[in-house]
Amino acid sequence: MQIINTEGKEKFKREFKFISKMENFSNVNIIGIILDGDNSVENTFNSICDVINNCNYHPPKKLNEFSNNNPKIGIYVMPNNKENGMLEDLCLKTVENNPLINCVNDCINCANKLYENDKVYNYFNEIEYFNNKKFINKKISNIAKTKAQIYLALMPKICNSVGVGANKSYWNINSEHLNNLKRFLENFK
């Protein structure tokens, strides 16, 4: 088995045609594509199917199934093939009953109020050092990633990514929220 990280949908669109031309690719029997659904599971699925079709391969007809051709191809859209979102949403679902999630939500609510009242924006505008910096926003740009980072920062040993958090067992790997993904991955046994 080989895992290739194309670092997101946009790069996948460019990279799949090169991956499919790799030496020994004709020996591949099964391909699993896992990516974030972001704002639309359906649009994500359809855009990846288009990429696969454009490379003269056969995508699955729908989520939660694999195509019958060679190679068999399956697509899993985070967090659960149904809801819009991403890996961080799935990870957070696995610990939704952890009391620290209340702290995470409180922090997000507090920050949102500060953004909404322009207090964050005004702070950065008042200090000369921050003038003309591109990172000044008027809202939190990615709630799920922000929540995951806050959660990980509250752990006994701070880590900076969901993968490192998984290695440290900070996500509940036995959560029922992972069952669909586990079933998808069982196709590779």
Backbone as ProteinMPNN parsed JSONL, in Angstrom:
{"seq_chain_A": "MQIINTEGKEKFKREFKFISKMENFSNVNIIGIILDGDNSVENTFNSICDVINNCNYHPPKKLNEFSNNNPKIGIYVMPNNKENGMLEDLCLKTVENNPLINCVNDCINCANKLYENDKVYNYFNEIEYFNNKKFINKKISNIAKTKAQIYLALMPKICNSVGVGANKSYWNINSEHLNNLKRFLENFK", "coords_chain_A": {"N_chain_A": [[0.848, -1.173, 0.0], [0.459, 2.244, -0.721], [0.65, 5.606, 0.284], [-0.225, 8.732, -0.879], [0.149, 12.076, -0.482], [-1.552, 14.72, -1.669], [-2.04, 17.175, -0.784], [-4.587, 18.508, -0.669], [-7.656, 19.433, -2.487], [-7.326, 21.12, -4.77], [-4.651, 20.769, -5.546], [-4.779, 18.043, -5.938], [-6.3, 17.888, -8.245], [-4.457, 18.696, -10.16], [-2.401, 16.875, -9.753], [-3.299, 14.195, -10.007], [-3.318, 13.28, -12.659], [-0.589, 13.023, -13.134], [0.138, 11.183, -11.194], [-1.287, 8.962, -12.078], [0.227, 8.25, -14.221], [2.517, 7.245, -13.253], [5.336, 5.025, -12.912], [4.604, 1.61, -12.931], [1.951, 2.018, -12.278], [-0.087, 0.689, -13.532], [-0.257, -1.649, -12.142], [-1.768, -1.116, -9.96], [-4.547, -1.897, -8.022], [-6.597, -0.852, -6.512], [-7.843, 2.297, -5.505], [-8.067, 4.772, -3.105], [-9.515, 7.789, -2.333], [-9.297, 10.41, -0.202], [-10.591, 13.292, 1.116], [-11.191, 16.723, 2.169], [-14.512, 17.948, 2.549], [-15.225, 20.541, 2.774], [-17.136, 23.254, 1.899], [-19.105, 21.922, 0.482], [-20.106, 18.728, 0.16], [-21.161, 17.355, -2.012], [-20.328, 18.92, -4.274], [-17.573, 18.635, -3.988], [-17.241, 15.85, -4.283], [-18.224, 15.557, -6.943], [-16.392, 17.161, -8.37], [-13.993, 15.773, -8.024], [-14.656, 13.362, -9.226], [-14.86, 14.272, -11.855], [-12.159, 14.893, -12.377], [-11.052, 12.327, -12.265], [-12.457, 11.068, -14.371], [-11.518, 12.657, -16.493], [-8.972, 11.705, -16.7], [-9.328, 9.333, -17.857], [-10.242, 7.224, -16.258], [-12.478, 5.336, -14.138], [-14.68, 6.706, -11.956], [-16.391, 6.157, -8.777], [-19.973, 5.722, -8.702], [-21.325, 6.918, -6.657], [-20.894, 8.26, -3.314], [-19.542, 6.236, -0.634], [-19.179, 3.898, -2.029], [-17.272, 1.816, -4.28], [-15.878, 2.0, -7.558], [-16.4, -0.443, -10.177], [-14.416, -1.034, -11.915], [-11.021, -1.53, -13.147], [-8.365, 0.292, -12.064], [-10.208, -0.233, -9.012], [-11.996, 2.462, -7.665], [-12.534, 4.574, -4.947], [-14.126, 7.206, -3.14], [-13.832, 9.25, -0.347], [-15.344, 11.706, 1.503], [-14.568, 14.109, 3.778], [-16.338, 15.434, 6.629], [-17.729, 13.005, 7.003], [-18.848, 11.883, 4.71], [-21.352, 12.98, 4.393], [-21.916, 15.438, 5.744], [-20.931, 18.854, 5.311], [-17.579, 19.982, 5.658], [-14.481, 19.147, 7.274], [-11.402, 17.317, 7.967], [-10.686, 18.186, 10.554], [-13.201, 18.721, 11.665], [-14.22, 16.126, 11.865], [-12.368, 14.994, 13.669], [-12.887, 16.586, 15.941], [-15.515, 15.786, 16.473], [-15.06, 13.303, 17.557], [-14.345, 13.803, 20.13], [-16.386, 15.179, 21.266], [-17.775, 15.055, 23.673], [-15.938, 15.608, 25.584], [-15.122, 17.538, 28.371], [-13.44, 19.711, 27.949], [-14.126, 20.736, 25.507], [-16.127, 22.568, 25.94], [-14.64, 24.714, 26.91], [-13.175, 25.305, 24.62], [-15.235, 26.123, 22.891], [-16.136, 28.357, 24.328], [-13.904, 30.024, 24.073], [-13.872, 30.445, 21.284], [-16.357, 31.764, 20.99], [-15.874, 34.088, 22.509], [-13.732, 35.242, 21.042], [-15.012, 35.619, 18.575], [-16.869, 37.612, 19.27], [-15.135, 39.727, 19.822], [-14.003, 40.087, 17.317], [-16.33, 40.761, 15.848], [-17.015, 43.185, 17.039], [-15.046, 44.767, 16.095], [-12.779, 45.011, 17.663], [-10.434, 43.49, 17.54], [-9.525, 44.064, 14.974], [-9.205, 46.855, 15.217], [-7.209, 46.939, 17.187], [-4.954, 45.886, 15.808], [-4.75, 47.824, 13.824], [-4.038, 50.09, 15.271], [-1.426, 49.816, 16.066], [1.674, 50.509, 14.871], [3.537, 48.646, 13.881], [1.958, 46.566, 12.854], [0.715, 47.65, 10.683], [-0.243, 47.498, 7.283], [-0.015, 44.757, 7.178], [-0.935, 41.565, 6.01], [-2.455, 39.751, 7.435], [-4.604, 40.65, 8.889], [-7.802, 40.14, 9.813], [-11.417, 40.269, 9.797], [-12.832, 38.375, 11.028], [-12.86, 35.0, 12.344], [-11.128, 32.835, 10.349], [-11.301, 30.058, 9.801], [-13.208, 28.035, 11.411], [-13.299, 25.265, 12.267], [-10.6, 24.362, 12.069], [-9.454, 26.199, 13.815], [-10.766, 25.578, 16.242], [-9.81, 22.949, 16.59], [-7.072, 23.45, 16.923], [-7.099, 24.975, 19.281], [-8.149, 23.076, 21.08], [-6.076, 21.149, 20.975], [-4.054, 22.674, 22.055], [-4.79, 22.756, 24.673], [-4.149, 20.344, 25.721], [-2.238, 17.944, 27.722], [0.409, 17.711, 26.72], [1.269, 19.948, 24.502], [0.462, 20.076, 21.046], [0.764, 20.634, 17.489], [-0.77, 19.821, 15.314], [-3.463, 17.899, 13.853], [-2.715, 15.34, 13.207], [-0.416, 14.814, 14.79], [-1.728, 15.054, 17.195], [-3.366, 12.799, 17.004], [-1.43, 10.787, 17.133], [-0.681, 11.121, 19.764], [-2.871, 10.23, 21.037], [-5.012, 11.983, 21.524], [-7.385, 12.281, 20.222], [-10.457, 10.466, 20.049], [-10.107, 7.457, 19.01], [-11.763, 5.294, 18.969], [-14.278, 6.223, 18.613], [-17.664, 6.298, 17.525], [-18.075, 8.021, 15.452], [-16.041, 7.652, 13.683], [-16.607, 5.348, 12.35], [-17.665, 5.161, 9.66], [-15.479, 6.016, 8.105], [-13.617, 4.069, 8.846], [-14.862, 1.79, 7.764], [-14.635, 2.425, 5.059], [-11.845, 2.351, 4.768], [-11.368, -0.339, 5.252], [-11.623, -1.583, 2.835], [-9.135, -1.811, 1.807], [-7.757, -3.887, 2.875]], "CA_chain_A": [[0.0, 0.0, 0.0], [1.193, 3.498, -0.782], [-0.149, 6.799, 0.552], [0.308, 9.924, -1.545], [-0.522, 13.289, -0.013], [-1.534, 15.767, -2.696], [-2.249, 18.435, -0.065], [-5.845, 19.191, -0.938], [-8.398, 19.233, -3.735], [-6.774, 21.854, -5.909], [-3.436, 20.082, -5.992], [-5.19, 16.734, -6.443], [-6.75, 18.083, -9.628], [-3.263, 18.77, -11.01], [-1.474, 15.767, -9.509], [-3.799, 12.856, -10.314], [-2.882, 12.838, -13.996], [0.813, 12.601, -13.024], [0.143, 9.955, -10.385], [-1.793, 7.862, -12.909], [1.251, 7.92, -15.216], [3.707, 6.767, -12.549], [5.79, 3.677, -13.24], [3.885, 0.519, -12.256], [0.576, 2.375, -11.907], [-0.97, -0.345, -14.088], [-0.362, -2.721, -11.141], [-2.647, -0.665, -8.875], [-5.861, -2.533, -8.083], [-7.614, -0.086, -5.792], [-7.441, 3.657, -5.137], [-8.961, 5.47, -2.189], [-9.255, 9.23, -2.308], [-9.903, 10.988, 1.001], [-10.365, 14.73, 1.126], [-12.156, 17.558, 2.882], [-15.692, 18.378, 1.807], [-15.317, 21.994, 2.923], [-18.48, 23.849, 1.865], [-20.087, 21.103, -0.232], [-19.724, 17.339, -0.068], [-21.563, 17.009, -3.378], [-19.427, 19.569, -5.227], [-16.26, 18.008, -3.846], [-17.334, 14.531, -4.925], [-18.366, 15.726, -8.392], [-15.163, 17.701, -8.968], [-12.996, 14.701, -8.036], [-15.095, 12.436, -10.277], [-14.475, 14.893, -13.128], [-10.717, 14.706, -12.537], [-10.831, 10.909, -12.556], [-12.959, 10.862, -15.733], [-10.619, 13.324, -17.436], [-7.762, 10.885, -16.819], [-9.798, 8.081, -18.469], [-10.53, 6.194, -15.266], [-13.891, 5.296, -13.788], [-14.958, 6.992, -10.541], [-17.618, 5.525, -8.278], [-21.205, 6.444, -9.04], [-21.725, 7.709, -5.497], [-20.091, 8.081, -2.103], [-19.709, 4.972, 0.085], [-19.002, 2.726, -2.878], [-16.113, 1.837, -5.166], [-16.187, 1.635, -8.941], [-16.159, -1.866, -10.442], [-13.382, -1.166, -12.934], [-9.662, -1.673, -12.651], [-8.459, 0.043, -10.629], [-11.404, 0.188, -8.278], [-11.75, 3.774, -7.074], [-13.508, 5.048, -3.969], [-13.898, 8.578, -2.669], [-14.382, 9.545, 0.977], [-15.337, 13.155, 1.709], [-14.608, 14.449, 5.198], [-15.98, 14.583, 7.755], [-18.433, 11.729, 7.101], [-19.534, 11.619, 3.447], [-22.694, 13.574, 4.411], [-21.89, 16.832, 6.192], [-19.837, 19.7, 4.857], [-16.565, 20.148, 6.688], [-13.109, 18.708, 7.019], [-10.8, 16.386, 8.916], [-10.757, 18.739, 11.908], [-14.57, 18.506, 12.147], [-14.316, 14.723, 12.248], [-11.597, 14.818, 14.906], [-13.619, 17.225, 17.041], [-16.683, 14.953, 16.796], [-14.645, 12.154, 18.365], [-14.156, 14.238, 21.518], [-17.441, 16.158, 21.517], [-18.22, 14.985, 25.064], [-14.845, 15.999, 26.468], [-15.475, 18.829, 28.968], [-12.601, 20.783, 27.406], [-14.778, 21.316, 24.319], [-16.821, 23.774, 26.415], [-13.621, 25.782, 26.952], [-12.883, 25.63, 23.224], [-16.377, 26.904, 22.384], [-16.109, 29.665, 24.997], [-12.835, 30.814, 23.457], [-14.352, 30.842, 19.944], [-17.408, 32.774, 21.168], [-15.219, 35.315, 22.966], [-12.988, 35.81, 19.92], [-15.984, 36.102, 17.579], [-17.406, 38.898, 19.74], [-14.086, 40.729, 19.641], [-13.927, 40.359, 15.878], [-17.56, 41.445, 15.44], [-16.98, 44.559, 17.552], [-13.858, 45.387, 15.494], [-11.715, 45.227, 18.643], [-9.204, 42.877, 17.032], [-9.125, 44.881, 13.828], [-8.727, 48.147, 15.724], [-5.938, 46.713, 17.866], [-3.891, 45.779, 14.816], [-4.617, 49.1, 13.106], [-3.477, 51.113, 16.154], [-0.006, 49.577, 16.309], [2.365, 50.757, 13.607], [4.178, 47.422, 13.402], [1.007, 45.719, 12.138], [0.184, 48.323, 9.493], [0.014, 46.872, 5.98], [0.133, 43.305, 7.276], [-2.043, 40.905, 5.304], [-3.167, 38.791, 8.269], [-5.662, 41.282, 9.669], [-9.133, 39.725, 9.38], [-12.529, 40.754, 10.606], [-13.499, 37.194, 11.586], [-12.047, 33.788, 12.363], [-11.23, 32.37, 8.963], [-11.622, 28.642, 9.704], [-13.653, 27.649, 12.758], [-12.918, 23.894, 12.619], [-9.155, 24.306, 12.312], [-9.202, 26.985, 15.022], [-11.21, 24.774, 17.387], [-8.886, 21.825, 16.767], [-5.816, 23.965, 17.474], [-7.338, 25.337, 20.689], [-8.262, 21.816, 21.811], [-4.741, 20.555, 21.093], [-3.257, 23.54, 22.945], [-5.227, 22.494, 26.041], [-3.736, 18.997, 26.101], [-1.082, 17.905, 28.626], [1.592, 18.039, 25.918], [0.754, 20.702, 23.364], [0.921, 19.702, 19.708], [0.306, 21.634, 16.537], [-1.516, 19.29, 14.17], [-4.377, 16.815, 14.211], [-1.97, 14.085, 13.087], [0.366, 14.645, 16.016], [-2.736, 14.801, 18.223], [-3.769, 11.392, 16.882], [-0.318, 9.986, 17.658], [-0.667, 11.268, 21.221], [-4.176, 9.703, 21.497], [-5.878, 13.073, 21.973], [-8.685, 12.072, 19.577], [-11.007, 9.168, 20.433], [-10.032, 6.602, 17.829], [-12.846, 4.315, 19.053], [-15.55, 6.927, 18.47], [-18.566, 5.853, 16.451], [-17.967, 8.981, 14.344], [-15.021, 7.166, 12.755], [-17.017, 4.071, 11.768], [-17.766, 5.229, 8.197], [-14.121, 6.074, 7.57], [-13.012, 2.751, 9.066], [-15.436, 0.881, 6.763], [-14.017, 2.776, 3.791], [-10.451, 1.89, 4.781], [-11.34, -1.802, 5.241], [-11.528, -2.02, 1.445], [-7.728, -1.917, 1.428], [-7.146, -5.042, 3.538]], "C_chain_A": [[0.894, 1.237, 0.0], [0.22, 4.644, -0.529], [0.547, 7.977, -0.103], [-0.516, 11.117, -1.076], [-0.407, 14.352, -1.097], [-1.856, 17.13, -2.098], [-3.475, 19.206, -0.528], [-6.403, 18.982, -2.332], [-7.744, 19.895, -4.934], [-5.509, 21.188, -6.441], [-3.768, 18.694, -6.528], [-5.585, 16.849, -7.903], [-5.564, 18.11, -10.589], [-2.438, 17.481, -10.931], [-1.983, 14.404, -9.981], [-3.339, 12.378, -11.684], [-1.419, 12.395, -13.975], [0.935, 11.303, -12.238], [-0.265, 8.772, -11.252], [-0.804, 7.452, -13.999], [2.551, 7.431, -14.573], [4.052, 5.345, -12.994], [5.047, 2.671, -12.365], [2.465, 0.889, -11.836], [-0.417, 1.34, -12.438], [-1.142, -1.526, -13.134], [-1.298, -2.352, -9.992], [-4.031, -1.269, -9.072], [-6.972, -1.68, -7.473], [-7.02, 1.268, -5.388], [-8.507, 4.22, -4.209], [-8.56, 6.929, -2.136], [-10.024, 9.795, -1.121], [-9.567, 12.466, 1.02], [-11.472, 15.463, 1.867], [-13.309, 17.942, 1.97], [-15.844, 19.888, 1.8], [-16.77, 22.454, 2.879], [-19.527, 23.008, 1.157], [-19.538, 19.709, -0.504], [-19.998, 16.973, -1.523], [-20.633, 17.633, -4.418], [-18.033, 18.964, -5.18], [-16.242, 16.662, -4.56], [-17.367, 14.676, -6.443], [-17.084, 16.237, -9.032], [-14.07, 16.637, -9.032], [-13.362, 13.651, -9.078], [-14.719, 12.977, -11.652], [-12.985, 14.701, -13.406], [-10.418, 13.267, -12.946], [-11.278, 10.591, -13.982], [-12.022, 11.46, -16.77], [-9.305, 12.579, -17.634], [-8.094, 9.489, -17.363], [-9.886, 6.911, -17.495], [-11.988, 6.326, -14.865], [-14.087, 5.555, -12.298], [-16.181, 6.205, -10.071], [-18.824, 6.359, -8.674], [-21.671, 7.334, -7.893], [-20.762, 7.458, -4.343], [-20.434, 6.745, -1.453], [-19.71, 3.752, -0.822], [-17.749, 2.924, -3.723], [-16.587, 1.503, -6.575], [-15.845, 0.161, -9.137], [-15.022, -2.097, -11.428], [-12.022, -1.404, -12.292], [-8.878, -0.426, -13.023], [-9.828, 0.45, -10.074], [-11.065, 1.513, -7.602], [-12.892, 4.128, -6.138], [-13.12, 6.435, -3.495], [-14.577, 8.736, -1.315], [-14.226, 11.034, 1.209], [-15.555, 13.445, 3.186], [-15.685, 15.487, 5.48], [-16.626, 13.196, 7.736], [-19.215, 11.347, 5.852], [-20.948, 12.202, 3.392], [-22.648, 15.067, 4.689], [-20.713, 17.577, 5.57], [-18.833, 19.834, 5.989], [-15.245, 19.565, 6.262], [-12.645, 17.754, 8.104], [-10.933, 16.896, 10.345], [-12.16, 18.594, 12.495], [-14.744, 17.069, 12.628], [-13.575, 14.471, 13.559], [-12.342, 15.389, 16.107], [-14.858, 16.426, 17.442], [-16.294, 13.798, 17.704], [-14.47, 12.515, 19.83], [-15.25, 15.221, 21.943], [-17.942, 16.152, 22.958], [-17.122, 15.32, 26.067], [-15.196, 17.375, 27.054], [-14.621, 19.987, 28.468], [-13.223, 21.44, 26.177], [-15.576, 22.55, 24.721], [-15.862, 24.964, 26.48], [-13.29, 26.25, 25.536], [-13.993, 26.524, 22.668], [-16.438, 28.283, 23.026], [-15.061, 30.578, 24.366], [-13.271, 31.316, 22.079], [-15.406, 31.93, 20.061], [-16.821, 34.113, 21.591], [-14.504, 35.998, 21.806], [-13.93, 36.359, 18.855], [-16.572, 37.455, 17.981], [-16.388, 40.02, 19.544], [-13.909, 41.088, 18.163], [-15.142, 41.18, 15.421], [-17.579, 42.906, 15.885], [-15.773, 45.341, 17.037], [-12.725, 45.628, 16.482], [-10.395, 44.633, 18.173], [-8.653, 43.717, 15.886], [-8.532, 46.218, 14.283], [-7.381, 48.009, 16.426], [-4.786, 46.689, 16.852], [-3.674, 47.084, 14.056], [-3.942, 50.179, 13.949], [-1.971, 50.964, 16.367], [0.729, 49.619, 14.971], [2.989, 49.492, 13.024], [3.235, 46.602, 12.522], [0.433, 46.383, 10.887], [0.653, 47.614, 8.235], [0.293, 45.373, 6.07], [-1.115, 42.66, 6.692], [-2.887, 40.012, 6.21], [-4.305, 39.399, 9.081], [-7.018, 40.918, 9.065], [-10.18, 40.38, 10.255], [-13.366, 39.592, 11.132], [-12.509, 36.045, 11.629], [-12.225, 33.123, 10.994], [-11.598, 30.893, 8.83], [-11.93, 28.111, 11.103], [-13.152, 26.257, 13.147], [-11.426, 23.788, 12.916], [-8.794, 25.066, 13.588], [-9.589, 26.199, 16.265], [-10.243, 23.619, 17.655], [-7.573, 22.297, 17.379], [-5.97, 24.371, 18.946], [-7.395, 24.068, 21.543], [-6.875, 21.204, 22.034], [-3.835, 21.371, 22.01], [-3.623, 23.312, 24.411], [-4.787, 21.126, 26.561], [-2.494, 19.029, 26.992], [0.236, 18.217, 27.935], [1.074, 18.662, 24.627], [1.325, 20.151, 22.057], [0.249, 20.621, 18.697], [-0.424, 21.091, 15.316], [-2.409, 18.143, 14.619], [-3.678, 15.465, 14.113], [-1.125, 13.798, 14.313], [-0.581, 14.374, 17.185], [-3.216, 13.358, 18.198], [-2.678, 10.478, 17.437], [-0.245, 10.036, 19.175], [-1.972, 10.783, 21.86], [-5.083, 10.782, 22.065], [-7.254, 13.026, 21.304], [-9.152, 10.673, 19.955], [-11.111, 8.276, 19.207], [-11.126, 5.532, 17.824], [-14.229, 4.953, 18.909], [-16.372, 6.369, 17.308], [-18.509, 6.803, 15.246], [-16.917, 8.561, 13.318], [-15.431, 5.897, 12.022], [-17.11, 4.105, 10.245], [-16.394, 5.239, 7.552], [-13.429, 4.72, 7.72], [-13.539, 1.741, 8.04], [-14.823, 1.154, 5.376], [-12.606, 2.2, 3.699], [-10.332, 0.363, 4.776], [-11.255, -2.367, 3.829], [-10.082, -2.261, 1.016], [-7.007, -3.072, 2.122], [-6.754, -6.09, 2.501]], "O_chain_A": [[1.946, 1.264, 0.64], [-0.891, 4.656, -1.058], [1.743, 8.197, 0.087], [-1.733, 11.154, -1.256], [0.687, 14.825, -1.408], [-1.935, 18.125, -2.819], [-3.41, 20.415, -0.752], [-5.746, 18.444, -3.223], [-7.625, 19.285, -5.997], [-5.328, 21.063, -7.652], [-3.122, 18.216, -7.461], [-5.234, 15.989, -8.71], [-5.658, 17.603, -11.707], [-1.851, 17.052, -11.924], [-1.177, 13.538, -10.323], [-3.007, 11.205, -11.855], [-1.041, 11.488, -14.717], [1.736, 10.433, -12.577], [0.339, 7.703, -11.173], [-0.982, 6.412, -14.633], [3.556, 7.23, -15.255], [3.182, 4.572, -13.396], [4.893, 2.893, -11.165], [1.835, 0.13, -11.1], [-1.477, 1.142, -11.845], [-2.069, -2.32, -13.294], [-1.589, -3.192, -9.139], [-4.616, -1.168, -10.15], [-8.134, -1.775, -7.868], [-5.86, 1.365, -4.987], [-9.702, 4.149, -4.498], [-7.394, 7.257, -1.918], [-11.246, 9.675, -1.045], [-8.399, 12.848, 0.949], [-12.534, 14.91, 2.153], [-13.122, 18.223, 0.787], [-16.509, 20.451, 0.93], [-17.557, 22.076, 3.746], [-20.714, 23.329, 1.213], [-18.617, 19.537, -1.303], [-19.164, 16.353, -2.183], [-20.196, 16.949, -5.344], [-17.386, 18.799, -6.214], [-15.337, 16.374, -5.343], [-16.624, 13.995, -7.149], [-16.721, 15.796, -10.122], [-13.3, 16.601, -9.992], [-12.481, 13.106, -9.743], [-14.303, 12.213, -12.523], [-12.593, 14.387, -14.529], [-9.631, 13.022, -13.86], [-10.559, 9.918, -14.721], [-11.76, 10.846, -17.804], [-8.605, 12.799, -18.622], [-7.259, 8.585, -17.336], [-9.638, 5.761, -17.858], [-12.653, 7.304, -15.208], [-13.709, 4.729, -11.468], [-16.918, 5.651, -10.887], [-18.707, 7.554, -8.948], [-22.318, 8.359, -8.107], [-19.926, 6.557, -4.396], [-21.504, 6.189, -1.7], [-20.189, 2.688, -0.431], [-17.237, 4.034, -3.863], [-17.584, 0.803, -6.754], [-15.089, -0.415, -8.355], [-14.699, -3.243, -11.741], [-11.891, -1.47, -11.069], [-8.746, -0.123, -14.208], [-10.498, 1.342, -10.594], [-9.983, 1.67, -7.036], [-14.065, 3.998, -6.488], [-11.942, 6.79, -3.453], [-15.75, 8.399, -1.155], [-13.122, 11.571, 1.125], [-16.578, 13.082, 3.766], [-15.925, 16.351, 4.637], [-16.118, 12.287, 8.392], [-20.158, 10.56, 5.936], [-21.676, 11.941, 2.434], [-23.254, 15.863, 3.973], [-19.648, 17.007, 5.335], [-19.21, 19.801, 7.16], [-14.921, 19.492, 5.077], [-13.386, 17.426, 9.031], [-11.256, 16.127, 11.25], [-12.301, 18.369, 13.697], [-15.345, 16.827, 13.675], [-14.099, 13.809, 14.455], [-12.419, 14.756, 17.159], [-15.215, 16.39, 18.619], [-17.096, 13.357, 18.528], [-14.449, 11.631, 20.687], [-15.058, 16.003, 22.874], [-18.486, 17.156, 23.419], [-17.362, 15.314, 27.275], [-15.534, 18.288, 26.302], [-15.044, 21.14, 28.557], [-12.884, 22.575, 25.843], [-15.697, 23.486, 23.931], [-16.235, 26.088, 26.142], [-13.145, 27.447, 25.288], [-13.721, 27.554, 22.052], [-16.753, 29.267, 22.357], [-15.308, 31.765, 24.153], [-13.061, 32.482, 21.747], [-15.366, 32.913, 19.321], [-17.229, 35.158, 21.085], [-14.655, 37.204, 21.609], [-13.688, 37.429, 18.296], [-16.751, 38.336, 17.14], [-16.745, 41.129, 19.146], [-13.694, 42.249, 17.815], [-14.998, 42.167, 14.7], [-18.106, 43.765, 15.178], [-15.512, 46.454, 17.493], [-11.797, 46.376, 16.175], [-9.34, 45.229, 18.392], [-7.465, 44.035, 15.844], [-7.49, 46.649, 13.789], [-6.511, 48.866, 16.276], [-3.781, 47.38, 17.018], [-2.546, 47.411, 13.688], [-3.332, 51.094, 13.396], [-1.316, 51.909, 16.807], [0.428, 48.849, 14.059], [2.969, 49.291, 11.809], [3.677, 46.004, 11.541], [-0.266, 45.731, 10.112], [1.803, 47.185, 8.139], [0.795, 44.786, 5.111], [-2.223, 43.165, 6.87], [-3.948, 39.554, 5.785], [-4.912, 38.701, 9.894], [-7.344, 41.331, 7.952], [-9.882, 40.96, 11.299], [-14.476, 39.794, 11.623], [-11.442, 36.112, 11.018], [-13.348, 32.884, 10.551], [-12.169, 30.511, 7.808], [-11.026, 27.783, 11.872], [-12.631, 26.082, 14.248], [-11.036, 23.183, 13.915], [-7.932, 24.63, 14.352], [-8.832, 26.155, 17.235], [-9.899, 23.344, 18.805], [-7.018, 21.63, 18.253], [-5.073, 24.136, 19.756], [-6.766, 23.994, 22.599], [-6.542, 20.794, 23.146], [-2.952, 20.82, 22.667], [-2.837, 23.645, 25.298], [-5.031, 20.796, 27.721], [-1.776, 20.029, 27.016], [1.087, 18.908, 28.497], [0.511, 17.977, 23.773], [2.504, 19.807, 21.971], [-0.724, 21.303, 19.019], [-0.673, 21.838, 14.37], [-2.148, 17.497, 15.634], [-4.01, 14.542, 14.857], [-1.115, 12.676, 14.82], [-0.277, 13.565, 18.061], [-3.448, 12.76, 19.249], [-2.974, 9.506, 18.131], [0.21, 9.08, 19.803], [-2.161, 10.908, 23.07], [-5.846, 10.521, 22.995], [-8.19, 13.669, 21.778], [-8.327, 9.783, 20.162], [-12.088, 8.337, 18.461], [-11.39, 4.926, 16.785], [-15.243, 4.274, 19.072], [-15.838, 6.017, 16.257], [-18.864, 6.409, 14.135], [-16.913, 9.07, 12.197], [-14.692, 5.414, 11.165], [-16.67, 3.158, 9.593], [-16.168, 4.546, 6.559], [-12.729, 4.278, 6.809], [-12.775, 0.936, 7.508], [-14.533, 0.224, 4.623], [-12.223, 1.633, 2.676], [-9.312, -0.175, 4.346], [-10.853, -3.517, 3.648], [-9.84, -2.857, -0.034], [-5.794, -3.226, 1.98], [-6.222, -7.141, 2.857]]}, "name": "protein", "num_of_chains": 1, "seq": "MQIINTEGKEKFKREFKFISKMENFSNVNIIGIILDGDNSVENTFNSICDVINNCNYHPPKKLNEFSNNNPKIGIYVMPNNKENGMLEDLCLKTVENNPLINCVNDCINCANKLYENDKVYNYFNEIEYFNNKKFINKKISNIAKTKAQIYLALMPKICNSVGVGANKSYWNINSEHLNNLKRFLENFK"}
